[in-house]
Amino acid sequence: MISSNNSDLFPHTFFLAGIPGLTAAHIWISLPFCFMFFLALTGNGVLLFLIRTDRSLHQPMFFFLAMLSFVDLVLSLSTLPKMLAIFWFGATAISSYSCLCQMFFIHAFSAMESGVLVAMALDRFVAICNPLRYTTILTPVLIAKIGGLVVLRGVGLILPFPSLAHQLLYCSSHTIAYTYCEHMAVVKLACGATTVDNFYAFAVAVFLGVGDVAFIAYSYGQIVRTVMHFPSPEARAKASSTCAAHICVILFFYGPGFLSVVMQCFGPPTASAAKVILANLYLLFPPALDPLVYGIKTKQIQERLFTILSPKWIEPI
């Protein structure tokens, strides 16, 4: 993944600046971050446990939800421990190869999360627009193939990021103006030509962002079109409720990402506190909030949790 032919140009250590201008408040800022980390670990761990142990949840929708929970767990574990170390102990130093590994995991699993959201949109499309063939279309074999494609796409698209960054000449500052090793923030430290890195990063962003969002939008356009032809308001309400959780998750993931891109393009050239916080929320919000959304909106998960947590003599309402 990483070439070693320019070890004399590549720094041994990078430094993560944290949140610019708010260093004195890092301890207080760490509290919501720590809470979101706890939510992400607990919520996604519980979802994975429920889907793994309850055979009634062995359905396409929940298999895709398990993929989403696993991706969210990896994203949280790739970012939050180092962020908290910066906030609590001022441990801003990170070895160059650890930085490149973190860069790969963050961007690869973000790409996988986008792919899983596309797969979940496909699941809702088939469930509502072609319900009689739902189980014959989304077979376990097809679900496994979709999961493999999501992983291969994420790894394949992001694998060049650390390799390209490793080839650059770093001859000035080694301080990354973020709380994690974001690809373009690392590339901006280079004092040589970065045209290839910039072009490839832009191409990947367009392919993932525009392509995935376009497919999701098309799927939901067809869903809305189908729902509008349902004969009763009750049927329309039920169909809409099955999509509510997925729509919330889409907004949690793409909303902060879109705002972060806008600030990168039109905001100040230097990293501001708002820009860094927004970049953090892009990674922290989905893992922390996705399990809550599905726990609240999905009846099967609620019933399974109630069965496990409630005393045996209490009957569910």
C-alpha positions in Angstrom: 0.0 0.0 0.0 2.8 2.4 0.8 6.0 2.9 -1.2 9.3 3.4 0.6 11.4 4.9 -2.2 11.3 8.4 -0.7 11.9 7.8 3.0 14.4 10.7 3.1 11.6 13.1 2.1 8.8 11.7 4.2 8.6 12.9 7.8 8.8 10.4 10.6 6.1 12.2 12.6 3.1 14.4 12.0 1.3 16.6 14.6 -2.4 16.9 14.8 -3.4 20.5 15.8 -6.7 19.6 17.4 -9.3 22.4 17.1 -7.7 25.8 16.2 -8.2 28.5 18.7 -10.0 26.2 21.2 -7.0 24.4 22.7 -7.8 25.7 26.2 -11.3 24.3 25.9 -10.3 20.8 24.7 -11.3 19.1 27.9 -14.8 20.5 27.7 -15.0 19.8 24.0 -14.0 16.2 24.7 -17.2 15.5 26.8 -19.7 15.4 23.8 -17.0 13.6 21.8 -16.6 11.0 24.5 -20.4 10.6 24.8 -20.8 10.1 21.0 -18.0 7.5 21.2 -19.9 5.7 23.9 -23.1 5.8 21.9 -21.3 4.5 18.8 -19.7 1.6 20.5 -22.8 0.6 22.6 -25.4 1.2 19.9 -23.6 -0.5 17.1 -22.4 -3.3 19.3 -26.0 -4.0 20.5 -27.4 -3.9 16.9 -24.8 -6.4 15.7 -25.5 -8.7 18.7 -29.3 -8.5 18.1 -29.0 -9.2 14.3 -26.5 -12.0 14.9 -28.5 -13.8 17.6 -32.1 -13.3 16.5 -33.1 -15.4 13.5 -36.2 -13.3 12.9 -33.8 -10.4 12.0 -32.0 -12.5 9.4 -33.6 -10.5 6.6 -32.0 -8.4 3.8 -32.8 -5.1 5.5 -31.1 -6.2 8.7 -28.1 -7.7 7.0 -27.5 -4.3 5.4 -28.0 -2.7 8.8 -25.4 -5.0 10.2 -22.9 -3.9 7.5 -23.7 -0.3 8.4 -23.1 -0.9 12.1 -19.8 -2.7 11.4 -18.6 0.2 9.2 -19.6 2.7 11.9 -17.7 0.8 14.6 -14.5 0.8 12.5 -14.9 4.5 11.8 -15.3 5.3 15.5 -12.4 3.2 16.5 -10.2 4.7 13.8 -10.8 8.3 14.9 -12.1 8.8 18.4 -9.3 7.3 20.5 -6.7 9.6 19.0 -9.1 12.6 19.2 -9.6 12.0 22.9 -5.9 11.5 23.5 -5.3 15.0 21.9 -8.1 16.6 24.0 -7.1 14.9 27.3 -3.3 14.5 27.2 -2.2 16.8 24.4 -0.9 13.8 22.5 -0.7 15.5 19.2 2.2 13.5 17.7 1.4 10.6 15.4 3.9 8.6 13.4 3.8 9.1 9.7 2.8 5.5 8.9 0.1 5.5 11.6 -1.2 8.7 10.0 -1.3 7.1 6.6 -3.1 4.0 8.0 -5.6 6.2 9.8 -6.1 8.1 6.5 -6.8 4.9 4.7 -9.2 3.5 7.2 -11.2 6.7 7.6 -11.6 7.3 3.9 -12.1 3.7 2.9 -14.7 3.0 5.5 -16.5 6.3 4.7 -16.6 5.1 1.1 -18.0 1.8 2.3 -20.6 3.6 4.4 -21.8 5.4 1.3 -21.9 2.1 -0.6 -24.0 0.5 2.2 -26.4 3.4 2.1 -26.8 2.8 -1.7 -27.5 -0.9 -1.0 -30.1 0.0 1.7 -31.8 2.3 -0.8 -31.9 -0.6 -3.2 -33.4 -2.8 -0.5 -36.2 -0.2 0.2 -36.8 0.2 -3.5 -37.3 -3.6 -4.0 -39.4 -3.9 -0.8 -41.8 -1.2 -1.8 -41.8 -1.3 -5.6 -41.6 -5.0 -6.0 -42.7 -6.6 -2.7 -43.8 -10.0 -4.0 -40.3 -10.7 -5.4 -38.4 -9.2 -2.4 -36.9 -12.4 -1.0 -36.3 -13.9 -4.5 -34.4 -10.8 -5.7 -32.4 -10.0 -2.5 -31.2 -13.5 -1.9 -28.3 -14.2 0.6 -26.0 -14.8 -2.3 -26.8 -11.4 -3.8 -26.5 -9.7 -0.5 -23.0 -11.2 0.0 -22.0 -10.1 -3.5 -23.2 -6.6 -2.8 -21.3 -6.5 0.5 -18.2 -7.7 -1.2 -18.6 -5.1 -3.9 -19.0 -2.4 -1.3 -15.7 -3.5 0.4 -13.8 -3.8 -2.9 -15.0 -0.5 -4.1 -14.0 1.3 -0.9 -10.6 -0.3 -0.7 -9.8 0.0 -4.4 -10.7 3.7 -4.6 -9.0 4.8 -1.4 -5.8 2.6 -1.6 -4.0 5.2 -3.8 -4.5 7.9 -1.2 -1.7 6.9 1.3 0.6 5.8 -1.6 0.3 9.2 -3.4 0.6 11.1 -0.1 3.8 9.2 0.7 5.4 10.2 -2.6 5.1 14.0 -1.8 7.9 16.2 -0.6 7.3 17.6 2.9 9.8 20.3 3.6 8.0 22.8 5.9 5.3 22.3 8.5 4.3 18.8 9.7 1.3 20.0 11.6 -2.0 18.8 10.3 -4.8 21.3 11.2 -7.3 18.6 12.1 -7.9 16.1 14.9 -7.2 13.2 12.4 -5.2 12.5 9.3 -7.6 13.8 6.6 -6.2 13.2 3.1 -6.3 16.7 1.7 -5.1 18.2 5.0 -2.0 16.1 4.7 -1.5 16.9 1.0 -1.6 20.6 1.8 1.5 20.3 3.8 3.5 19.2 0.8 5.7 21.8 -0.9 6.0 20.0 -4.2 3.4 19.5 -7.0 0.2 17.9 -5.8 -1.8 18.0 -9.0 -2.2 14.2 -9.2 -3.3 14.0 -5.6 -5.8 16.8 -6.0 -7.2 15.5 -9.2 -7.6 11.9 -7.9 -9.2 13.1 -4.6 -11.7 15.2 -6.6 -12.5 12.4 -9.0 -13.2 10.0 -6.1 -15.3 12.6 -4.3 -17.4 13.2 -7.4 -17.7 9.5 -8.2 -18.8 8.6 -4.6 -20.7 11.7 -3.7 -22.5 12.5 -7.0 -22.9 8.9 -8.1 -24.2 7.4 -4.9 -26.5 10.4 -4.1 -27.9 10.2 -7.6 -28.7 6.5 -7.3 -30.3 7.0 -3.9 -32.3 9.9 -5.2 -33.5 7.9 -8.2 -34.5 5.0 -5.9 -36.5 7.2 -3.6 -38.0 9.0 -6.6 -39.4 5.6 -7.8 -40.5 4.8 -4.2 -42.4 8.0 -3.9 -44.0 7.4 -7.3 -45.1 3.9 -6.2 -46.4 5.0 -2.8 -48.5 7.7 -4.4 -50.4 5.0 -6.2 -51.2 3.0 -3.1 -55.0 2.8 -2.6 -55.2 3.8 1.1 -53.6 6.4 3.3 -52.7 3.7 5.8 -50.7 1.8 3.2 -48.9 5.0 2.2 -48.1 5.8 5.8 -46.8 2.3 6.4 -44.6 2.4 3.3 -43.2 5.8 4.3 -42.4 4.7 7.8 -40.3 1.9 6.6 -38.1 4.5 4.8 -38.0 7.1 7.6 -35.0 5.6 9.4 -32.9 5.2 6.2 -33.7 8.8 5.2 -32.5 10.1 8.6 -29.3 8.1 8.3 -28.7 9.5 4.8 -29.1 13.0 6.1 -26.7 12.3 9.0 -24.0 11.1 6.6 -24.3 13.3 3.5 -25.5 16.5 5.3 -22.3 17.3 7.3 -20.2 15.9 4.4 -21.8 18.4 2.0 -21.4 21.3 4.4 -17.7 20.3 5.0 -17.1 20.3 1.2 -18.7 23.7 0.9 -16.5 25.1 3.6 -13.4 23.6 2.1 -14.2 25.2 -1.3 -15.6 28.6 -0.2 -14.4 29.0 3.4 -11.1 30.5 4.6 -8.0 28.8 3.2 -6.7 28.1 6.8 -8.4 25.6 9.0 -10.9 27.4 11.3 -12.5 25.9 14.4 -15.9 25.7 12.6 -14.3 23.8 9.7 -12.5 21.3 11.9 -15.6 20.7 14.1 -17.8 20.2 11.1 -15.2 17.7 9.7 -15.3 15.9 13.0 -19.1 15.8 13.0 -19.0 14.2 9.6 -17.3 11.2 11.1 -18.9 11.2 14.6 -22.6 11.8 13.9 -23.4 8.8 11.8 -21.9 6.1 14.1 -23.4 7.7 17.2 -26.9 8.4 15.8 -27.6 5.6 13.3 -28.2 2.9 16.0 -30.6 5.3 17.9 -32.6 6.0 14.7 -33.0 2.4 13.9 -33.7 1.5 17.5 -36.5 4.1 17.6 -37.9 3.5 14.1 -37.7 -0.3 13.7 -40.3 -2.3 15.5 -38.5 -5.6 15.3 -35.4 -4.2 17.0 -37.6 -2.6 19.7 -39.3 -5.9 20.4 -36.1 -7.8 20.6 -34.5 -5.3 23.0 -37.6 -5.4 25.2 -37.5 -9.2 25.3 -33.9 -9.1 26.4 -34.0 -6.2 28.9 -37.4 -6.6 30.5 -38.3 -9.0 33.3 -39.7 -12.3 32.0 -43.1 -11.7 33.7 -43.7 -8.4 31.9 -45.5 -8.9 28.6 -44.7 -6.4 25.7 -47.5 -4.0 24.9 
